[in-house]
Amino acid sequence: MSSTSIVTAIKMLEALPESLQRQVVEHLREYIADLEDELRWDMLFEKTQPQLIAAARRAKEKIAEGKAEPMDYERL
């Protein structure tokens, strides 16, 4: 099932010489791979959001209680 956008893109590609078609397809592959990576990152970030919020709350509580220590960047 093709949307009108896909049909339009195919017609545009077909109007190009074959060598340019290959270049466009390679760019599309890279672009789609980047989009998929972004989607995966967004899903992973969304899944960990509650843990990040909980960690931030614990850190604020420790700071408020005076139990927090400055980060020692030399130990990282």
N, CA, C, O and CB atoms as a CASP TS submission, in Angstrom:
PFRMAT TS
TARGET T0000
AUTHOR 0000-0000-0000
METHOD Language model
MODEL 1
PARENT N/A
ATOM      1  N   MET     1       0.843  -1.166   0.000  1.00  0.00           N
ATOM      2  CA  MET     1       0.000   0.000   0.000  1.00  0.00           C
ATOM      3  C   MET     1       0.894   1.236   0.000  1.00  0.00           C
ATOM      4  O   MET     1       1.639   1.470   0.951  1.00  0.00           O
ATOM      5  CB  MET     1      -0.962  -0.006   1.214  1.00  0.00           C
ATOM      6  N   SER     2       0.817   2.010  -1.052  1.00  0.00           N
ATOM      7  CA  SER     2       1.659   3.191  -1.201  1.00  0.00           C
ATOM      8  C   SER     2       0.855   4.457  -0.944  1.00  0.00           C
ATOM      9  O   SER     2      -0.276   4.604  -1.408  1.00  0.00           O
ATOM     10  CB  SER     2       2.287   3.235  -2.598  1.00  0.00           C
ATOM     11  N   SER     3       1.467   5.361  -0.197  1.00  0.00           N
ATOM     12  CA  SER     3       0.825   6.663  -0.021  1.00  0.00           C
ATOM     13  C   SER     3       1.180   7.541  -1.217  1.00  0.00           C
ATOM     14  O   SER     3       2.086   7.221  -1.986  1.00  0.00           O
ATOM     15  CB  SER     3       1.265   7.338   1.323  1.00  0.00           C
ATOM     16  N   THR     4       0.468   8.635  -1.362  1.00  0.00           N
ATOM     17  CA  THR     4       0.748   9.527  -2.489  1.00  0.00           C
ATOM     18  C   THR     4       2.152  10.106  -2.382  1.00  0.00           C
ATOM     19  O   THR     4       2.780  10.393  -3.401  1.00  0.00           O
ATOM     20  CB  THR     4      -0.288  10.660  -2.553  1.00  0.00           C
ATOM     21  N   SER     5       2.658  10.285  -1.154  1.00  0.00           N
ATOM     22  CA  SER     5       4.017  10.802  -0.980  1.00  0.00           C
ATOM     23  C   SER     5       5.050   9.834  -1.534  1.00  0.00           C
ATOM     24  O   SER     5       6.021  10.246  -2.169  1.00  0.00           O
ATOM     25  CB  SER     5       4.300  11.077   0.497  1.00  0.00           C
ATOM     26  N   ILE     6       4.837   8.542  -1.290  1.00  0.00           N
ATOM     27  CA  ILE     6       5.780   7.533  -1.791  1.00  0.00           C
ATOM     28  C   ILE     6       5.719   7.478  -3.311  1.00  0.00           C
ATOM     29  O   ILE     6       6.750   7.391  -3.978  1.00  0.00           O
ATOM     30  CB  ILE     6       5.471   6.136  -1.187  1.00  0.00           C
ATOM     31  N   VAL     7       4.518   7.530  -3.850  1.00  0.00           N
ATOM     32  CA  VAL     7       4.361   7.510  -5.307  1.00  0.00           C
ATOM     33  C   VAL     7       5.066   8.717  -5.920  1.00  0.00           C
ATOM     34  O   VAL     7       5.750   8.591  -6.936  1.00  0.00           O
ATOM     35  CB  VAL     7       2.858   7.501  -5.701  1.00  0.00           C
ATOM     36  N   THR     8       4.899   9.882  -5.303  1.00  0.00           N
ATOM     37  CA  THR     8       5.559  11.100  -5.794  1.00  0.00           C
ATOM     38  C   THR     8       7.071  10.945  -5.755  1.00  0.00           C
ATOM     39  O   THR     8       7.763  11.297  -6.711  1.00  0.00           O
ATOM     40  CB  THR     8       5.133  12.323  -4.961  1.00  0.00           C
ATOM     41  N   ALA     9       7.584  10.417  -4.645  1.00  0.00           N
ATOM     42  CA  ALA     9       9.036  10.231  -4.517  1.00  0.00           C
ATOM     43  C   ALA     9       9.560   9.263  -5.576  1.00  0.00           C
ATOM     44  O   ALA     9      10.618   9.494  -6.161  1.00  0.00           O
ATOM     45  CB  ALA     9       9.392   9.714  -3.109  1.00  0.00           C
ATOM     46  N   ILE    10       8.832   8.194  -5.821  1.00  0.00           N
ATOM     47  CA  ILE    10       9.250   7.222  -6.838  1.00  0.00           C
ATOM     48  C   ILE    10       9.272   7.863  -8.224  1.00  0.00           C
ATOM     49  O   ILE    10      10.201   7.639  -8.999  1.00  0.00           O
ATOM     50  CB  ILE    10       8.311   5.997  -6.834  1.00  0.00           C
ATOM     51  N   LYS    11       8.255   8.655  -8.535  1.00  0.00           N
ATOM     52  CA  LYS    11       8.230   9.332  -9.836  1.00  0.00           C
ATOM     53  C   LYS    11       9.405  10.293  -9.969  1.00  0.00           C
ATOM     54  O   LYS    11      10.009  10.396 -11.037  1.00  0.00           O
ATOM     55  CB  LYS    11       6.904  10.089 -10.025  1.00  0.00           C
ATOM     56  N   MET    12       9.727  10.994  -8.889  1.00  0.00           N
ATOM     57  CA  MET    12      10.870  11.910  -8.917  1.00  0.00           C
ATOM     58  C   MET    12      12.165  11.141  -9.149  1.00  0.00           C
ATOM     59  O   MET    12      13.016  11.565  -9.931  1.00  0.00           O
ATOM     60  CB  MET    12      10.956  12.713  -7.606  1.00  0.00           C
ATOM     61  N   LEU    13      12.310  10.000  -8.461  1.00  0.00           N
ATOM     62  CA  LEU    13      13.508   9.175  -8.636  1.00  0.00           C
ATOM     63  C   LEU    13      13.607   8.636 -10.064  1.00  0.00           C
ATOM     64  O   LEU    13      14.682   8.639 -10.665  1.00  0.00           O
ATOM     65  CB  LEU    13      13.503   8.010  -7.634  1.00  0.00           C
ATOM     66  N   GLU    14      12.495   8.182 -10.590  1.00  0.00           N
ATOM     67  CA  GLU    14      12.501   7.612 -11.936  1.00  0.00           C
ATOM     68  C   GLU    14      12.897   8.641 -12.993  1.00  0.00           C
ATOM     69  O   GLU    14      13.386   8.274 -14.062  1.00  0.00           O
ATOM     70  CB  GLU    14      11.130   7.040 -12.264  1.00  0.00           C
ATOM     71  N   ALA    15      12.692   9.913 -12.704  1.00  0.00           N
ATOM     72  CA  ALA    15      13.050  10.964 -13.658  1.00  0.00           C
ATOM     73  C   ALA    15      14.557  11.233 -13.682  1.00  0.00           C
ATOM     74  O   ALA    15      15.059  11.897 -14.589  1.00  0.00           O
ATOM     75  CB  ALA    15      12.303  12.247 -13.320  1.00  0.00           C
ATOM     76  N   LEU    16      15.266  10.721 -12.690  1.00  0.00           N
ATOM     77  CA  LEU    16      16.719  10.953 -12.607  1.00  0.00           C
ATOM     78  C   LEU    16      17.486   9.874 -13.357  1.00  0.00           C
ATOM     79  O   LEU    16      16.986   8.764 -13.540  1.00  0.00           O
ATOM     80  CB  LEU    16      17.179  10.996 -11.136  1.00  0.00           C
ATOM     81  N   PRO    17      18.702  10.200 -13.791  1.00  0.00           N
ATOM     82  CA  PRO    17      19.571   9.171 -14.368  1.00  0.00           C
ATOM     83  C   PRO    17      19.877   8.104 -13.305  1.00  0.00           C
ATOM     84  O   PRO    17      19.847   8.387 -12.107  1.00  0.00           O
ATOM     85  CB  PRO    17      20.895   9.804 -14.914  1.00  0.00           C
ATOM     86  N   GLU    18      20.163   6.906 -13.746  1.00  0.00           N
ATOM     87  CA  GLU    18      20.360   5.782 -12.825  1.00  0.00           C
ATOM     88  C   GLU    18      21.461   6.049 -11.797  1.00  0.00           C
ATOM     89  O   GLU    18      21.327   5.664 -10.636  1.00  0.00           O
ATOM     90  CB  GLU    18      20.692   4.527 -13.610  1.00  0.00           C
ATOM     91  N   SER    19      22.527   6.693 -12.207  1.00  0.00           N
ATOM     92  CA  SER    19      23.617   6.955 -11.251  1.00  0.00           C
ATOM     93  C   SER    19      23.142   7.875 -10.122  1.00  0.00           C
ATOM     94  O   SER    19      23.513   7.688  -8.964  1.00  0.00           O
ATOM     95  CB  SER    19      24.833   7.588 -11.974  1.00  0.00           C
ATOM     96  N   LEU    20      22.329   8.857 -10.467  1.00  0.00           N
ATOM     97  CA  LEU    20      21.782   9.744  -9.437  1.00  0.00           C
ATOM     98  C   LEU    20      20.743   9.017  -8.585  1.00  0.00           C
ATOM     99  O   LEU    20      20.623   9.287  -7.390  1.00  0.00           O
ATOM    100  CB  LEU    20      21.157  10.993 -10.081  1.00  0.00           C
ATOM    101  N   GLN    21      20.003   8.110  -9.184  1.00  0.00           N
ATOM    102  CA  GLN    21      19.043   7.317  -8.426  1.00  0.00           C
ATOM    103  C   GLN    21      19.751   6.545  -7.313  1.00  0.00           C
ATOM    104  O   GLN    21      19.282   6.492  -6.176  1.00  0.00           O
ATOM    105  CB  GLN    21      18.288   6.348  -9.358  1.00  0.00           C
ATOM    106  N   ARG    22      20.899   5.947  -7.668  1.00  0.00           N
ATOM    107  CA  ARG    22      21.664   5.192  -6.668  1.00  0.00           C
ATOM    108  C   ARG    22      22.127   6.101  -5.537  1.00  0.00           C
ATOM    109  O   ARG    22      22.070   5.726  -4.366  1.00  0.00           O
ATOM    110  CB  ARG    22      22.876   4.506  -7.319  1.00  0.00           C
ATOM    111  N   GLN    23      22.585   7.298  -5.892  1.00  0.00           N
ATOM    112  CA  GLN    23      23.044   8.244  -4.864  1.00  0.00           C
ATOM    113  C   GLN    23      21.896   8.650  -3.938  1.00  0.00           C
ATOM    114  O   GLN    23      22.056   8.698  -2.718  1.00  0.00           O
ATOM    115  CB  GLN    23      23.656   9.498  -5.524  1.00  0.00           C
ATOM    116  N   VAL    24      20.749   8.938  -4.528  1.00  0.00           N
ATOM    117  CA  VAL    24      19.593   9.351  -3.724  1.00  0.00           C
ATOM    118  C   VAL    24      19.162   8.211  -2.802  1.00  0.00           C
ATOM    119  O   VAL    24      18.867   8.437  -1.628  1.00  0.00           O
ATOM    120  CB  VAL    24      18.414   9.783  -4.637  1.00  0.00           C
ATOM    121  N   VAL    25      19.127   7.003  -3.327  1.00  0.00           N
ATOM    122  CA  VAL    25      18.733   5.852  -2.515  1.00  0.00           C
ATOM    123  C   VAL    25      19.710   5.657  -1.361  1.00  0.00           C
ATOM    124  O   VAL    25      19.290   5.356  -0.243  1.00  0.00           O
ATOM    125  CB  VAL    25      18.664   4.577  -3.378  1.00  0.00           C
ATOM    126  N   GLU    26      20.997   5.824  -1.614  1.00  0.00           N
ATOM    127  CA  GLU    26      21.987   5.682  -0.535  1.00  0.00           C
ATOM    128  C   GLU    26      21.769   6.755   0.526  1.00  0.00           C
ATOM    129  O   GLU    26      21.841   6.463   1.720  1.00  0.00           O
ATOM    130  CB  GLU    26      23.431   5.770  -1.097  1.00  0.00           C
ATOM    131  N   HIS    27      21.505   7.987   0.112  1.00  0.00           N
ATOM    132  CA  HIS    27      21.214   9.057   1.077  1.00  0.00           C
ATOM    133  C   HIS    27      19.952   8.742   1.876  1.00  0.00           C
ATOM    134  O   HIS    27      19.901   8.974   3.084  1.00  0.00           O
ATOM    135  CB  HIS    27      21.055  10.410   0.353  1.00  0.00           C
ATOM    136  N   LEU    28      18.937   8.213   1.198  1.00  0.00           N
ATOM    137  CA  LEU    28      17.701   7.845   1.886  1.00  0.00           C
ATOM    138  C   LEU    28      17.948   6.746   2.920  1.00  0.00           C
ATOM    139  O   LEU    28      17.408   6.793   4.026  1.00  0.00           O
ATOM    140  CB  LEU    28      16.645   7.386   0.873  1.00  0.00           C
ATOM    141  N   ARG    29      18.765   5.760   2.556  1.00  0.00           N
ATOM    142  CA  ARG    29      19.099   4.685   3.508  1.00  0.00           C
ATOM    143  C   ARG    29      19.742   5.262   4.764  1.00  0.00           C
ATOM    144  O   ARG    29      19.367   4.912   5.883  1.00  0.00           O
ATOM    145  CB  ARG    29      20.049   3.650   2.854  1.00  0.00           C
ATOM    146  N   GLU    30      20.710   6.145   4.568  1.00  0.00           N
ATOM    147  CA  GLU    30      21.395   6.755   5.707  1.00  0.00           C
ATOM    148  C   GLU    30      20.428   7.598   6.536  1.00  0.00           C
ATOM    149  O   GLU    30      20.452   7.553   7.766  1.00  0.00           O
ATOM    150  CB  GLU    30      22.572   7.619   5.225  1.00  0.00           C
ATOM    151  N   TYR    31      19.583   8.361   5.859  1.00  0.00           N
ATOM    152  CA  TYR    31      18.622   9.221   6.545  1.00  0.00           C
ATOM    153  C   TYR    31      17.630   8.394   7.361  1.00  0.00           C
ATOM    154  O   TYR    31      17.335   8.720   8.511  1.00  0.00           O
ATOM    155  CB  TYR    31      17.872  10.096   5.534  1.00  0.00           C
ATOM    156  N   ILE    32      17.118   7.318   6.754  1.00  0.00           N
ATOM    157  CA  ILE    32      16.173   6.456   7.452  1.00  0.00           C
ATOM    158  C   ILE    32      16.843   5.765   8.633  1.00  0.00           C
ATOM    159  O   ILE    32      16.232   5.618   9.691  1.00  0.00           O
ATOM    160  CB  ILE    32      15.587   5.418   6.492  1.00  0.00           C
ATOM    161  N   ALA    33      18.093   5.339   8.463  1.00  0.00           N
ATOM    162  CA  ALA    33      18.823   4.719   9.575  1.00  0.00           C
ATOM    163  C   ALA    33      18.982   5.713  10.726  1.00  0.00           C
ATOM    164  O   ALA    33      18.835   5.341  11.890  1.00  0.00           O
ATOM    165  CB  ALA    33      20.211   4.215   9.103  1.00  0.00           C
ATOM    166  N   ASP    34      19.281   6.971  10.407  1.00  0.00           N
ATOM    167  CA  ASP    34      19.385   8.008  11.442  1.00  0.00           C
ATOM    168  C   ASP    34      18.049   8.205  12.154  1.00  0.00           C
ATOM    169  O   ASP    34      18.007   8.333  13.377  1.00  0.00           O
ATOM    170  CB  ASP    34      19.856   9.340  10.825  1.00  0.00           C
ATOM    171  N   LEU    35      16.963   8.229  11.390  1.00  0.00           N
ATOM    172  CA  LEU    35      15.635   8.381  11.987  1.00  0.00           C
ATOM    173  C   LEU    35      15.312   7.211  12.916  1.00  0.00           C
ATOM    174  O   LEU    35      14.756   7.403  13.997  1.00  0.00           O
ATOM    175  CB  LEU    35      14.566   8.493  10.891  1.00  0.00           C
ATOM    176  N   GLU    36      15.663   6.001  12.485  1.00  0.00           N
ATOM    177  CA  GLU    36      15.424   4.823  13.323  1.00  0.00           C
ATOM    178  C   GLU    36      16.237   4.889  14.603  1.00  0.00           C
ATOM    179  O   GLU    36      15.746   4.524  15.672  1.00  0.00           O
ATOM    180  CB  GLU    36      15.760   3.542  12.558  1.00  0.00           C
ATOM    181  N   ASP    37      17.492   5.357  14.503  1.00  0.00           N
ATOM    182  CA  ASP    37      18.324   5.524  15.704  1.00  0.00           C
ATOM    183  C   ASP    37      17.695   6.528  16.658  1.00  0.00           C
ATOM    184  O   ASP    37      17.670   6.303  17.868  1.00  0.00           O
ATOM    185  CB  ASP    37      19.747   5.980  15.322  1.00  0.00           C
ATOM    186  N   GLU    38      17.192   7.625  16.127  1.00  0.00           N
ATOM    187  CA  GLU    38      16.528   8.638  16.956  1.00  0.00           C
ATOM    188  C   GLU    38      15.298   8.064  17.654  1.00  0.00           C
ATOM    189  O   GLU    38      15.067   8.325  18.835  1.00  0.00           O
ATOM    190  CB  GLU    38      16.127   9.849  16.100  1.00  0.00           C
ATOM    191  N   LEU    39      14.511   7.281  16.917  1.00  0.00           N
ATOM    192  CA  LEU    39      13.326   6.661  17.509  1.00  0.00           C
ATOM    193  C   LEU    39      13.702   5.715  18.639  1.00  0.00           C
ATOM    194  O   LEU    39      13.061   5.711  19.690  1.00  0.00           O
ATOM    195  CB  LEU    39      12.531   5.911  16.445  1.00  0.00           C
ATOM    196  N   ARG    40      14.753   4.903  18.423  1.00  0.00           N
ATOM    197  CA  ARG    40      15.215   3.985  19.468  1.00  0.00           C
ATOM    198  C   ARG    40      15.673   4.761  20.696  1.00  0.00           C
ATOM    199  O   ARG    40      15.346   4.393  21.824  1.00  0.00           O
ATOM    200  CB  ARG    40      16.360   3.096  18.944  1.00  0.00           C
ATOM    201  N   TRP    41      16.433   5.842  20.478  1.00  0.00           N
ATOM    202  CA  TRP    41      16.911   6.668  21.575  1.00  0.00           C
ATOM    203  C   TRP    41      15.726   7.262  22.343  1.00  0.00           C
ATOM    204  O   TRP    41      15.708   7.238  23.574  1.00  0.00           O
ATOM    205  CB  TRP    41      17.833   7.789  21.046  1.00  0.00           C
ATOM    206  N   ASP    42      14.753   7.787  21.626  1.00  0.00           N
ATOM    207  CA  ASP    42      13.582   8.378  22.275  1.00  0.00           C
ATOM    208  C   ASP    42      12.835   7.342  23.120  1.00  0.00           C
ATOM    209  O   ASP    42      12.403   7.641  24.233  1.00  0.00           O
ATOM    210  CB  ASP    42      12.636   8.979  21.224  1.00  0.00           C
ATOM    211  N   MET    43      12.685   6.123  22.588  1.00  0.00           N
ATOM    212  CA  MET    43      11.991   5.070  23.342  1.00  0.00           C
ATOM    213  C   MET    43      12.780   4.675  24.583  1.00  0.00           C
ATOM    214  O   MET    43      12.200   4.494  25.653  1.00  0.00           O
ATOM    215  CB  MET    43      11.758   3.836  22.454  1.00  0.00           C
ATOM    216  N   LEU    44      14.101   4.539  24.450  1.00  0.00           N
ATOM    217  CA  LEU    44      14.932   4.192  25.609  1.00  0.00           C
ATOM    218  C   LEU    44      14.895   5.290  26.661  1.00  0.00           C
ATOM    219  O   LEU    44      14.803   5.009  27.856  1.00  0.00           O
ATOM    220  CB  LEU    44      16.379   3.935  25.175  1.00  0.00           C
ATOM    221  N   PHE    45      14.965   6.527  26.220  1.00  0.00           N
ATOM    222  CA  PHE    45      14.933   7.650  27.142  1.00  0.00           C
ATOM    223  C   PHE    45      13.592   7.687  27.862  1.00  0.00           C
ATOM    224  O   PHE    45      13.537   7.928  29.068  1.00  0.00           O
ATOM    225  CB  PHE    45      15.187   8.975  26.400  1.00  0.00           C
ATOM    226  N   GLU    46      12.513   7.448  27.124  1.00  0.00           N
ATOM    227  CA  GLU    46      11.175   7.456  27.720  1.00  0.00           C
ATOM    228  C   GLU    46      11.035   6.356  28.771  1.00  0.00           C
ATOM    229  O   GLU    46      10.413   6.563  29.812  1.00  0.00           O
ATOM    230  CB  GLU    46      10.105   7.285  26.633  1.00  0.00           C
ATOM    231  N   LYS    47      11.617   5.180  28.495  1.00  0.00           N
ATOM    232  CA  LYS    47      11.548   4.067  29.442  1.00  0.00           C
ATOM    233  C   LYS    47      12.303   4.375  30.735  1.00  0.00           C
ATOM    234  O   LYS    47      11.898   3.926  31.807  1.00  0.00           O
ATOM    235  CB  LYS    47      12.109   2.799  28.805  1.00  0.00           C
ATOM    236  N   THR    48      13.382   5.128  30.644  1.00  0.00           N
ATOM    237  CA  THR    48      14.201   5.402  31.826  1.00  0.00           C
ATOM    238  C   THR    48      13.800   6.690  32.533  1.00  0.00           C
ATOM    239  O   THR    48      14.373   7.028  33.569  1.00  0.00           O
ATOM    240  CB  THR    48      15.658   5.474  31.437  1.00  0.00           C
ATOM    241  N   GLN    49      12.835   7.408  31.995  1.00  0.00           N
ATOM    242  CA  GLN    49      12.423   8.686  32.576  1.00  0.00           C
ATOM    243  C   GLN    49      12.041   8.562  34.050  1.00  0.00           C
ATOM    244  O   GLN    49      12.485   9.390  34.845  1.00  0.00           O
ATOM    245  CB  GLN    49      11.255   9.253  31.794  1.00  0.00           C
ATOM    246  N   PRO    50      11.244   7.575  34.457  1.00  0.00           N
ATOM    247  CA  PRO    50      10.902   7.468  35.879  1.00  0.00           C
ATOM    248  C   PRO    50      12.127   7.262  36.784  1.00  0.00           C
ATOM    249  O   PRO    50      12.191   7.816  37.881  1.00  0.00           O
ATOM    250  CB  PRO    50       9.932   6.324  36.079  1.00  0.00           C
ATOM    251  N   GLN    51      13.091   6.464  36.320  1.00  0.00           N
ATOM    252  CA  GLN    51      14.302   6.244  37.120  1.00  0.00           C
ATOM    253  C   GLN    51      15.135   7.522  37.224  1.00  0.00           C
ATOM    254  O   GLN    51      15.720   7.805  38.269  1.00  0.00           O
ATOM    255  CB  GLN    51      15.149   5.112  36.509  1.00  0.00           C
ATOM    256  N   LEU    52      15.183   8.288  36.138  1.00  0.00           N
ATOM    257  CA  LEU    52      15.927   9.549  36.167  1.00  0.00           C
ATOM    258  C   LEU    52      15.282  10.548  37.123  1.00  0.00           C
ATOM    259  O   LEU    52      15.974  11.256  37.855  1.00  0.00           O
ATOM    260  CB  LEU    52      16.012  10.149  34.759  1.00  0.00           C
ATOM    261  N   ILE    53      13.966  10.598  37.110  1.00  0.00           N
ATOM    262  CA  ILE    53      13.255  11.505  38.015  1.00  0.00           C
ATOM    263  C   ILE    53      13.499  11.087  39.459  1.00  0.00           C
ATOM    264  O   ILE    53      13.756  11.933  40.316  1.00  0.00           O
ATOM    265  CB  ILE    53      11.735  11.518  37.704  1.00  0.00           C
ATOM    266  N   ALA    54      13.421   9.776  39.735  1.00  0.00           N
ATOM    267  CA  ALA    54      13.654   9.280  41.096  1.00  0.00           C
ATOM    268  C   ALA    54      15.078   9.596  41.550  1.00  0.00           C
ATOM    269  O   ALA    54      15.282   9.999  42.696  1.00  0.00           O
ATOM    270  CB  ALA    54      13.399   7.759  41.168  1.00  0.00           C
ATOM    271  N   ALA    55      16.058   9.422  40.676  1.00  0.00           N
ATOM    272  CA  ALA    55      17.450   9.719  41.029  1.00  0.00           C
ATOM    273  C   ALA    55      17.628  11.203  41.316  1.00  0.00           C
ATOM    274  O   ALA    55      18.349  11.573  42.243  1.00  0.00           O
ATOM    275  CB  ALA    55      18.401   9.280  39.901  1.00  0.00           C
ATOM    276  N   ALA    56      16.985  12.046  40.540  1.00  0.00           N
ATOM    277  CA  ALA    56      17.079  13.493  40.762  1.00  0.00           C
ATOM    278  C   ALA    56      16.451  13.870  42.103  1.00  0.00           C
ATOM    279  O   ALA    56      16.981  14.718  42.822  1.00  0.00           O
ATOM    280  CB  ALA    56      16.390  14.266  39.613  1.00  0.00           C
ATOM    281  N   ARG    57      15.339  13.249  42.436  1.00  0.00           N
ATOM    282  CA  ARG    57      14.689  13.525  43.733  1.00  0.00           C
ATOM    283  C   ARG    57      15.589  13.099  44.894  1.00  0.00           C
ATOM    284  O   ARG    57      15.740  13.826  45.876  1.00  0.00           O
ATOM    285  CB  ARG    57      13.324  12.792  43.826  1.00  0.00           C
ATOM    286  N   ARG    58      16.187  11.903  44.766  1.00  0.00           N
ATOM    287  CA  ARG    58      17.096  11.439  45.830  1.00  0.00           C
ATOM    288  C   ARG    58      18.276  12.394  45.999  1.00  0.00           C
ATOM    289  O   ARG    58      18.690  12.700  47.117  1.00  0.00           O
ATOM    290  CB  ARG    58      17.613  10.017  45.519  1.00  0.00           C
ATOM    291  N   ALA    59      18.805  12.855  44.871  1.00  0.00           N
ATOM    292  CA  ALA    59      19.934  13.790  44.940  1.00  0.00           C
ATOM    293  C   ALA    59      19.519  15.083  45.628  1.00  0.00           C
ATOM    294  O   ALA    59      20.259  15.604  46.462  1.00  0.00           O
ATOM    295  CB  ALA    59      20.478  14.091  43.531  1.00  0.00           C
ATOM    296  N   LYS    60      18.344  15.606  45.288  1.00  0.00           N
ATOM    297  CA  LYS    60      17.858  16.838  45.932  1.00  0.00           C
ATOM    298  C   LYS    60      17.666  16.637  47.433  1.00  0.00           C
ATOM    299  O   LYS    60      17.991  17.511  48.236  1.00  0.00           O
ATOM    300  CB  LYS    60      16.534  17.294  45.293  1.00  0.00           C
ATOM    301  N   GLU    61      17.128  15.460  47.800  1.00  0.00           N
ATOM    302  CA  GLU    61      16.920  15.169  49.221  1.00  0.00           C
ATOM    303  C   GLU    61      18.255  15.136  49.961  1.00  0.00           C
ATOM    304  O   GLU    61      18.380  15.701  51.048  1.00  0.00           O
ATOM    305  CB  GLU    61      16.179  13.828  49.397  1.00  0.00           C
ATOM    306  N   LYS    62      19.245  14.477  49.377  1.00  0.00           N
ATOM    307  CA  LYS    62      20.563  14.398  50.025  1.00  0.00           C
ATOM    308  C   LYS    62      21.181  15.783  50.167  1.00  0.00           C
ATOM    309  O   LYS    62      21.796  16.097  51.186  1.00  0.00           O
ATOM    310  CB  LYS    62      21.508  13.480  49.225  1.00  0.00           C
ATOM    311  N   ILE    63      21.014  16.606  49.139  1.00  0.00           N
ATOM    312  CA  ILE    63      21.549  17.973  49.211  1.00  0.00           C
ATOM    313  C   ILE    63      20.851  18.732  50.333  1.00  0.00           C
ATOM    314  O   ILE    63      21.497  19.418  51.125  1.00  0.00           O
ATOM    315  CB  ILE    63      21.369  18.718  47.853  1.00  0.00           C
ATOM    316  N   ALA    64      19.512  18.603  50.395  1.00  0.00           N
ATOM    317  CA  ALA    64      18.745  19.305  51.429  1.00  0.00           C
ATOM    318  C   ALA    64      19.120  18.823  52.828  1.00  0.00           C
ATOM    319  O   ALA    64      19.105  19.613  53.772  1.00  0.00           O
ATOM    320  CB  ALA    64      17.244  19.115  51.198  1.00  0.00           C
ATOM    321  N   GLU    65      19.458  17.536  52.979  1.00  0.00           N
ATOM    322  CA  GLU    65      19.836  16.968  54.280  1.00  0.00           C
ATOM    323  C   GLU    65      21.304  17.221  54.609  1.00  0.00           C
ATOM    324  O   GLU    65      21.768  16.892  55.700  1.00  0.00           O
ATOM    325  CB  GLU    65      19.557  15.469  54.299  1.00  0.00           C
ATOM    326  N   GLY    66      22.023  17.801  53.668  1.00  0.00           N
ATOM    327  CA  GLY    66      23.445  18.053  53.890  1.00  0.00           C
ATOM    328  C   GLY    66      24.302  16.805  53.754  1.00  0.00           C
ATOM    329  O   GLY    66      25.443  16.786  54.217  1.00  0.00           O
ATOM    330  N   LYS    67      23.783  15.789  53.141  1.00  0.00           N
ATOM    331  CA  LYS    67      24.511  14.517  52.994  1.00  0.00           C
ATOM    332  C   LYS    67      25.226  14.392  51.648  1.00  0.00           C
ATOM    333  O   LYS    67      25.872  13.379  51.379  1.00  0.00           O
ATOM    334  CB  LYS    67      23.551  13.353  53.159  1.00  0.00           C
ATOM    335  N   ALA    68      25.116  15.392  50.828  1.00  0.00           N
ATOM    336  CA  ALA    68      25.725  15.331  49.499  1.00  0.00           C
ATOM    337  C   ALA    68      27.164  15.818  49.570  1.00  0.00           C
ATOM    338  O   ALA    68      27.506  16.686  50.373  1.00  0.00           O
ATOM    339  CB  ALA    68      24.918  16.173  48.482  1.00  0.00           C
ATOM    340  N   GLU    69      27.993  15.244  48.719  1.00  0.00           N
ATOM    341  CA  GLU    69      29.389  15.662  48.616  1.00  0.00           C
ATOM    342  C   GLU    69      29.639  16.171  47.205  1.00  0.00           C
ATOM    343  O   GLU    69      29.057  15.670  46.243  1.00  0.00           O
ATOM    344  CB  GLU    69      30.360  14.490  48.967  1.00  0.00           C
ATOM    345  N   PRO    70      30.510  17.171  47.087  1.00  0.00           N
ATOM    346  CA  PRO    70      30.845  17.651  45.727  1.00  0.00           C
ATOM    347  C   PRO    70      31.455  16.505  44.918  1.00  0.00           C
ATOM    348  O   PRO    70      32.159  15.655  45.464  1.00  0.00           O
ATOM    349  CB  PRO    70      31.839  18.869  45.787  1.00  0.00           C
ATOM    350  N   MET    71      31.185  16.492  43.646  1.00  0.00           N
ATOM    351  CA  MET    71      31.716  15.448  42.785  1.00  0.00           C
ATOM    352  C   MET    71      33.214  15.608  42.612  1.00  0.00           C
ATOM    353  O   MET    71      33.713  16.701  42.345  1.00  0.00           O
ATOM    354  CB  MET    71      31.023  15.467  41.429  1.00  0.00           C
ATOM    355  N   ASP    72      33.921  14.503  42.768  1.00  0.00           N
ATOM    356  CA  ASP    72      35.368  14.493  42.567  1.00  0.00           C
ATOM    357  C   ASP    72      35.619  14.026  41.136  1.00  0.00           C
ATOM    358  O   ASP    72      35.600  12.828  40.852  1.00  0.00           O
ATOM    359  CB  ASP    72      36.100  13.562  43.618  1.00  0.00           C
ATOM    360  N   TYR    73      35.851  14.968  40.251  1.00  0.00           N
ATOM    361  CA  TYR    73      36.026  14.647  38.831  1.00  0.00           C
ATOM    362  C   TYR    73      37.302  13.856  38.560  1.00  0.00           C
ATOM    363  O   TYR    73      37.438  13.233  37.507  1.00  0.00           O
ATOM    364  CB  TYR    73      36.039  15.920  38.013  1.00  0.00           C
ATOM    365  N   GLU    74      38.218  13.881  39.493  1.00  0.00           N
ATOM    366  CA  GLU    74      39.456  13.118  39.325  1.00  0.00           C
ATOM    367  C   GLU    74      39.205  11.609  39.487  1.00  0.00           C
ATOM    368  O   GLU    74      39.974  10.792  38.979  1.00  0.00           O
ATOM    369  CB  GLU    74      40.515  13.593  40.341  1.00  0.00           C
ATOM    370  N   ARG    75      38.136  11.248  40.191  1.00  0.00           N
ATOM    371  CA  ARG    75      37.823   9.836  40.418  1.00  0.00           C
ATOM    372  C   ARG    75      37.019   9.225  39.277  1.00  0.00           C
ATOM    373  O   ARG    75      36.826   8.010  39.247  1.00  0.00           O
ATOM    374  CB  ARG    75      37.060   9.678  41.715  1.00  0.00           C
ATOM    375  N   LEU    76      36.552  10.029  38.353  1.00  0.00           N
ATOM    376  CA  LEU    76      35.753   9.485  37.254  1.00  0.00           C
ATOM    377  C   LEU    76      36.565   8.718  36.314  1.00  0.00           C
ATOM    378  O   LEU    76      36.040   8.193  35.331  1.00  0.00           O
ATOM    379  CB  LEU    76      35.054  10.547  36.525  1.00  0.00           C
TER
END
